[in-house]
Amino acid sequence: MNLLLIIIIPFLTILFVLFSKTKEQVRWVSLVGSVTQLCISFTLLFLFNQERAAGNSVQMLFESNYKLFNSPNVNFHFGVDGISVAMILLTSFVLTAGVLVSWNIGNKEDKGPGLTKEFYFQLLFLAFGAYGFFISLDLFILFFFLEISVIPKYLLIGVWGSGKKEYSANKLALMLMGGSALILVGILVLYFNAGHTFDIIQLSQMQFSSQIQKIVFPLIFIGFGVFTALFPFHTWVPDGHSSAPTAGSMFLAGISMKLGGYGCIRVATYLLPEGAKEYANIIIVLSTIGILYGAFVTMMQKDLKYLNAYSSVSHVGFTLLGIGMLTQTAITGAMIQMVSHGVMTALFFAVIGMIYQRTHTRQINEMGGLMKVMPFIMTSFFIVGFCSLGLPGLSGFVAEMTVFVGSWENNDAFHRIATIAACMSIVVTAVYILRTIDKVAMGPILNHEFLKITDVKWNEKFAVILLIGGILAIGLVPEWLTNLLRPAAEIIMNRIKGN
């Protein structure tokens, strides 16, 4: 399979959107393009598994390499392993759901700025950057696609957002650009110390000195950590998520935060294993603090979007915790958590958006009895809430348990205490999720205007079913995902062990 299709199809979809003449054309072109990308992602998964089953054990499949510049040595070098395939599949799921949820952008009932064509352009452009990032095997091109993804995030919040949207957009852009600056410095140090190459495969075959790794690893890991809400660099997340439009929040939490996690694994940990071992304990401490801090702060939230935003800070902490534990099982769990959280939080923000669109409030205390007037949306709210608190049978349980089991494999007191502390967050999560569900869905209807509310529309139903399908696919049959990710985790662990 030619991986250029992964970025050509989104690019062509963007062009068709720009030349569409009506809002209806823009919507259908975006939907057809996103569904096409979803089909290509499933095709990639099928062909990837087929190659592995046939005994093809090379690290990266479907590689292609095109020379861009001789000086500096930059190439369009693409390839995928199990992590890349999982992230591409996740991106296509969230994009398709985001397009469906945004169907009313520009309609009469939409109180925003309209600009339907421009909105879908930004959403598709964000997906284009994510796809390119996940298939890049050249650090320069990887960084290029990472920066592409920042622009539409800023515009989606600043133009189509709500509340303190200008402040939130500026804060997000400044913090992510600060993280990008650290990443760029780290990449350039590797480039000049590796004989002027950005190629990830070539860099992985080189032995950087311990001194270089101790300097470069924190630059790259913290840089990507800003994108994935590493404590204490998480402060852009609550404001950014709460101010973004629904599809923007879905993509910010579901995909954009995964760019950081992917970079922490693919670039920092894989290329700089000695640095990973040197700073592993610090990563564990910061991750554990982030998990507990996020959970306890979430308990205090009265706004549904802020609740899910701080909950995301807690949940992405499990990804970083799994990386810091440096066991194959824990790293596999970190990757599963990236996929699980991406689908789960996208569904959470989608449902919150549907509730807000009908009730015109996100304040939990102003809601009640909504199960009576919108049973489909509230049932989805139940499912995603139970996934968040780790109910068996749903993706959250599989991901978090894999991280916990992998963390427990370290038999010293420090790692065991960190694992127990992280586990405590499950209880806190259960408290705020069950309390929120009770206040929002159960009891009497607090506002008589809510009696006029209609339940889910066709586009929203398809978006919700798609994301719930992802949650159940991981929760009920996790083998397909663990088998996809385990070989990549094994390669990373071999690097860490010096094999």
C-alpha positions in Angstrom: 0.0 0.0 0.0 1.3 3.5 -0.9 1.1 5.5 2.3 0.9 8.8 0.3 -2.8 8.0 0.0 -3.0 8.7 3.8 -2.3 12.3 3.2 -3.4 12.7 -0.4 -7.0 11.9 0.3 -7.3 14.5 3.1 -5.6 17.0 0.9 -8.0 16.3 -2.0 -10.9 16.5 0.3 -9.7 20.0 1.5 -9.5 21.1 -2.2 -13.0 19.9 -3.0 -14.3 21.6 0.1 -12.7 24.9 -1.0 -14.3 24.7 -4.4 -17.7 23.7 -3.1 -20.4 26.3 -3.8 -23.0 25.6 -1.1 -23.0 24.7 2.6 -24.7 21.4 1.8 -22.0 20.5 -0.7 -19.3 21.4 1.9 -20.9 19.0 4.4 -21.3 16.1 2.1 -17.8 16.5 0.5 -16.3 16.5 4.1 -18.3 13.5 5.1 -17.5 11.5 2.0 -13.8 12.4 2.3 -13.7 11.5 6.0 -15.5 8.2 5.4 -13.0 7.5 2.6 -10.2 8.1 5.0 -11.9 5.7 7.5 -12.1 3.0 4.8 -8.4 3.5 3.9 -7.5 3.2 7.5 -9.3 -0.1 7.8 -7.6 -1.2 4.6 -4.2 -0.3 6.0 -5.0 -2.3 9.2 -6.0 -5.3 7.1 -3.0 -5.2 4.8 -0.6 -4.6 7.8 -2.0 -7.6 9.6 -1.8 -9.6 6.4 1.9 -8.8 6.0 2.7 -9.7 9.6 0.8 -13.0 9.3 2.8 -13.8 6.2 6.0 -13.5 8.2 7.1 -10.0 7.2 8.9 -8.9 10.4 10.6 -5.7 9.3 10.1 -2.9 11.7 8.3 -0.5 9.3 6.0 -1.6 6.6 5.0 0.1 3.3 8.0 2.4 3.4 8.6 5.0 0.8 11.5 7.5 0.6 11.7 10.6 -1.6 14.6 13.0 -1.5 13.5 16.6 -0.7 16.7 18.5 0.1 20.3 17.6 -0.1 21.3 20.2 2.4 19.9 19.9 5.0 19.4 16.2 4.4 15.5 16.0 4.4 13.4 13.2 2.9 9.8 12.3 2.6 10.4 9.1 4.4 7.1 7.3 5.3 6.4 4.0 7.0 4.1 2.4 9.6 4.3 0.0 12.5 1.5 -1.0 14.8 1.5 2.3 16.7 1.2 4.3 13.5 -1.6 2.1 12.2 -3.5 2.4 15.5 -3.1 6.2 15.5 -4.2 6.6 11.9 -7.3 4.5 12.6 -8.1 6.6 15.7 -7.7 9.8 13.7 -10.1 8.6 11.0 -12.7 7.6 13.6 -12.6 11.0 15.4 -12.6 13.0 12.1 -15.6 11.2 10.8 -17.5 11.6 14.1 -16.4 15.3 14.2 -17.7 16.0 10.7 -21.1 14.4 11.6 -21.4 16.2 14.9 -20.7 19.6 13.2 -23.5 19.1 10.6 -25.4 22.2 11.8 -22.5 24.6 11.5 -23.7 27.6 9.6 -27.4 26.7 9.9 -30.0 29.0 11.3 -30.0 27.3 14.7 -26.2 27.7 14.9 -25.5 30.9 16.9 -21.8 30.9 15.9 -20.0 32.8 13.2 -21.2 30.3 10.5 -18.4 30.1 7.9 -19.2 26.5 7.1 -16.6 26.0 4.4 -13.8 27.6 6.6 -14.8 25.4 9.6 -14.6 22.2 7.7 -11.4 23.3 6.0 -9.7 23.8 9.4 -11.0 20.4 10.7 -9.8 18.5 7.6 -6.5 20.5 7.7 -6.0 19.4 11.3 -6.5 15.7 10.3 -4.1 16.2 7.4 -1.4 17.3 9.8 -2.1 14.4 12.2 -2.0 11.7 9.4 1.3 13.1 8.1 2.8 13.2 11.6 1.9 9.5 12.3 3.5 8.2 9.1 6.6 10.3 9.1 10.0 8.6 9.6 12.0 11.8 9.1 12.2 14.1 12.1 12.1 17.3 10.1 8.9 16.2 8.2 7.5 14.9 11.5 8.1 18.3 13.1 6.6 20.0 10.0 3.3 18.1 10.3 3.3 18.7 14.1 3.4 22.5 13.5 0.8 22.3 10.8 -1.6 20.9 13.4 -1.2 23.9 15.7 -2.6 26.4 13.2 -6.2 25.0 12.8 -6.4 24.4 16.6 -5.8 28.1 17.2 -8.4 29.1 14.5 -11.0 26.6 15.6 -11.0 28.0 19.1 -10.4 31.7 18.2 -13.1 31.9 15.6 -15.7 29.2 16.4 -15.1 28.9 20.1 -17.1 30.3 23.0 -16.4 32.0 26.4 -12.8 33.2 26.7 -12.0 32.0 23.2 -9.3 34.6 22.4 -7.5 34.0 25.7 -7.8 30.2 25.3 -6.6 30.2 21.7 -3.6 32.4 22.5 -2.7 30.4 25.6 -2.9 27.1 23.6 -0.8 28.5 20.8 1.9 30.0 23.0 2.3 26.9 25.2 2.4 24.5 22.2 4.9 26.7 20.4 7.0 26.7 23.5 6.9 22.9 23.5 7.7 22.9 19.8 10.8 25.1 20.4 12.1 22.5 22.9 11.5 19.7 20.4 13.2 21.6 17.6 16.3 22.2 19.7 16.4 18.5 20.6 16.0 17.4 17.0 18.8 19.7 15.8 21.2 18.4 18.4 20.5 14.9 17.2 20.9 16.0 13.6 24.3 17.5 14.1 25.5 14.6 16.3 24.4 11.9 13.9 26.2 13.1 10.8 23.5 15.3 9.5 20.5 13.0 9.2 16.9 13.4 10.4 16.0 9.8 9.5 14.5 8.0 12.5 15.6 4.6 11.3 19.2 5.7 10.8 19.1 7.6 14.2 17.9 4.4 15.9 21.0 2.6 14.7 23.4 5.1 16.3 24.7 5.1 19.8 24.5 8.6 21.2 26.7 9.3 24.3 25.0 9.3 27.7 25.8 12.9 28.1 24.0 13.8 24.8 21.0 11.7 25.8 20.8 13.3 29.3 20.7 16.7 27.7 18.4 16.0 24.7 15.9 13.6 26.2 14.3 16.1 28.6 14.1 18.7 25.8 12.2 16.3 23.5 10.1 14.6 26.1 9.0 17.8 27.8 8.3 19.4 24.4 6.0 16.6 23.4 4.8 16.4 27.0 3.3 19.9 26.6 1.2 18.6 23.8 0.0 15.6 25.9 -0.7 17.6 29.1 2.3 16.5 31.1 2.0 18.0 34.6 2.7 20.9 35.2 2.5 21.9 31.5 -1.2 20.9 31.3 -2.8 24.3 31.9 -3.7 25.0 28.3 -6.0 21.9 28.3 -9.0 23.0 30.4 -9.2 26.4 28.8 -8.6 25.1 25.3 -11.1 22.3 25.5 -13.8 24.4 27.2 -13.7 27.2 24.7 -13.4 25.0 21.5 -16.4 24.1 19.4 -17.6 20.5 19.9 -15.6 19.0 17.0 -12.6 21.1 18.0 -12.7 19.7 21.5 -13.1 16.1 20.1 -10.0 16.6 18.0 -8.0 18.4 20.6 -8.5 15.7 23.2 -8.9 12.7 20.9 -6.1 13.3 18.5 -3.9 16.4 19.2 -3.0 15.2 22.7 -2.0 11.9 21.2 0.6 13.6 19.0 2.5 14.4 22.1 2.2 10.8 23.5 3.3 9.4 20.1 6.3 11.7 20.1 7.3 10.8 23.6 7.3 7.1 22.6 8.6 7.3 19.0 11.2 10.0 19.3 12.2 10.5 22.9 12.0 7.0 24.4 12.9 5.0 21.2 15.8 7.2 20.0 17.2 8.0 23.5 16.8 4.9 25.7 19.6 5.9 28.1 17.9 9.3 28.6 14.6 7.4 29.2 16.2 5.3 31.9 17.9 8.4 33.5 14.6 10.4 33.8 12.1 7.5 34.2 11.5 8.1 37.9 10.8 11.8 37.3 8.3 10.9 34.6 6.6 8.5 37.0 6.4 11.2 39.7 5.0 13.8 37.4 2.6 11.4 35.8 1.3 10.2 39.2 0.8 13.7 40.4 -1.0 14.5 37.1 -3.3 11.5 37.5 -4.3 12.3 41.0 -4.4 16.1 40.6 -6.6 15.8 37.5 -9.0 13.4 39.2 -9.4 15.5 42.4 -9.8 18.8 40.5 -12.4 17.2 38.2 -14.5 16.5 41.3 -14.8 20.3 41.9 -16.0 21.1 38.3 -19.5 22.4 37.7 -19.1 22.8 33.9 -19.4 19.6 31.8 -16.6 20.6 29.5 -14.2 21.6 32.2 -15.1 18.3 33.9 -14.1 16.3 30.8 -11.0 18.5 30.3 -9.6 17.9 33.7 -10.6 14.3 33.5 -8.5 14.1 30.3 -5.5 15.4 32.2 -5.9 12.5 34.6 -6.4 9.9 32.0 -3.5 10.9 29.7 -1.3 10.6 32.8 -1.7 6.8 32.4 0.0 7.0 29.0 3.0 8.9 30.5 3.0 6.6 33.5 3.2 3.5 31.3 6.1 5.1 29.4 8.0 5.9 32.6 7.6 2.4 34.0 9.8 1.1 31.1 8.3 -2.4 31.0 6.9 -3.9 27.8 3.5 -4.5 29.3 3.3 -0.9 30.6 4.4 0.6 27.3 1.8 -1.5 25.5 -0.8 -0.3 28.0 0.3 3.3 27.4 -0.3 2.9 23.7 -3.7 1.2 24.3 -4.6 4.1 26.6 -3.8 6.6 23.8 -6.3 4.9 21.5 -8.9 4.2 24.2 -8.8 7.8 25.6 -8.9 9.2 22.1 -12.2 7.4 21.3 -13.7 7.9 24.8 -13.0 11.6 25.2 -14.2 12.3 21.6 -17.5 10.7 22.5 -17.6 12.5 25.8 -17.2 15.9 24.2 -19.6 15.0 21.4 -22.3 14.1 23.9 -21.6 17.2 26.0 -22.0 19.3 22.8 -25.4 17.6 22.1 -26.6 18.4 25.6 -25.4 22.0 25.4 -27.0 22.5 21.9 -30.4 21.5 23.4 -30.3 22.9 27.0 -28.0 26.0 26.2 -26.1 25.3 29.5 -23.1 23.3 30.5 -23.7 23.8 34.3 -24.3 20.5 36.0 -26.5 22.0 38.7 -28.9 23.4 36.2 -29.7 20.0 34.7 -31.8 17.1 35.8 -34.1 14.4 34.4 -32.7 14.6 30.9 -33.0 10.8 30.5 -36.8 11.4 30.1 -36.4 13.7 27.1 -33.3 12.5 25.3 -32.8 8.8 26.2 -30.4 8.0 23.3 -28.0 10.9 24.3 -28.2 10.0 28.0 -27.6 6.3 27.3 -24.5 7.3 25.4 -23.5 9.6 28.4 -23.9 6.5 30.7 -21.7 4.4 28.4 -18.9 6.9 28.0 -19.0 7.7 31.8 -18.6 4.0 32.6 -15.8 3.8 30.2 -14.0 6.7 31.9 -14.3 5.0 35.3 -12.9 1.7 33.9 -15.9 -0.5 33.8 -14.9 -4.0 32.5 -16.1 -4.6 28.9 -15.2 -1.1 27.9 -11.9 0.2 26.5 -10.9 2.2 29.6 -10.7 -1.0 31.7 -8.4 -2.8 29.2 -6.1 0.2 28.9 -5.7 1.1 32.5 -5.4 -2.5 33.7 -2.6 -3.1 31.2 -0.7 -0.1 32.5 -1.2 -1.2 36.1 -0.1 -4.8 35.5 3.0 -3.5 33.6 3.8 -1.0 36.3 3.5 -3.8 39.0 6.2 -5.8 37.2 8.7 -3.5 38.7 9.0 -5.1 42.2 10.7 -2.2 44.1 8.9 0.0 46.6 9.0 3.2 44.6 7.3 1.7 41.5 4.7 -0.2 43.6 3.8 2.9 45.6 3.4 5.0 42.4 1.2 2.2 40.9 -1.0 2.1 44.0 -1.3 5.9 44.1 -2.3 5.9 40.4 -4.9 3.2 41.1 -6.5 5.4 43.8 -7.7 7.7 41.0 -10.1 5.1 39.9 -12.2 5.6 43.1 -12.1 9.4 42.6 -13.1 9.0 39.0 -16.1 6.8 40.0 -17.2 9.4 42.4 -17.3 12.4 40.0 -18.7 10.3 37.1 -21.5 8.7 39.0 -22.4 12.0 40.7 -22.5 13.8 37.4 -24.6 11.1 35.7 -27.0 11.2 38.7 -27.4 15.0 38.5 -27.7 15.3 34.7 -29.8 12.3 33.7 -31.8 11.3 36.8 -34.3 13.0 39.1 -36.9 15.6 38.1 -36.6 17.9 35.2 -35.4 21.2 36.7 -36.3 23.5 33.7 -39.7 23.2 32.1 -38.1 24.4 28.8 -36.3 21.1 28.7 -39.6 19.4 28.0 -39.4 20.8 24.5 -36.1 19.1 23.8 -35.8 16.6 21.0 -33.5 13.6 21.1 -30.6 12.7 18.8 -30.6 13.6 15.1 -29.4 11.2 12.3 -26.0 12.7 12.0 -25.4 12.7 15.8 -26.6 9.1 16.1 -24.1 7.9 13.5 -21.3 9.7 15.2 -22.2 8.3 18.6 -22.6 4.7 17.2 -19.2 4.9 15.5 -17.4 6.0 18.6 -19.2 3.5 20.9 -18.3 0.8 18.4 -14.6 1.7 18.9 -15.0 1.6 22.7 -16.6 -1.8 22.6 -14.1 -3.2 20.0 -11.3 -2.5 22.4 -13.2 -3.4 25.6 -14.7 -6.7 24.4 -12.0 -8.0 21.9 -8.7 -6.3 22.9 -6.5 -8.9 21.3 -6.6 -7.2 17.9 -5.2 -4.0 19.4 -2.7 -5.6 21.8 -1.4 -7.8 19.0 -1.0 -4.8 16.8 0.9 -2.8 19.4 3.0 -5.4 21.2 5.7 -5.9 18.6 6.4 -2.1 18.6 6.6 -2.1 22.4 9.0 -5.1 22.2 11.3 -3.2 19.8 11.4 -0.2 22.2 12.1 -2.4 25.2 15.0 -4.1 23.3 16.4 -0.6 22.7 16.1 0.2 26.4 17.7 -3.1 27.4 20.5 -2.5 24.9 19.7 -5.5 22.8 
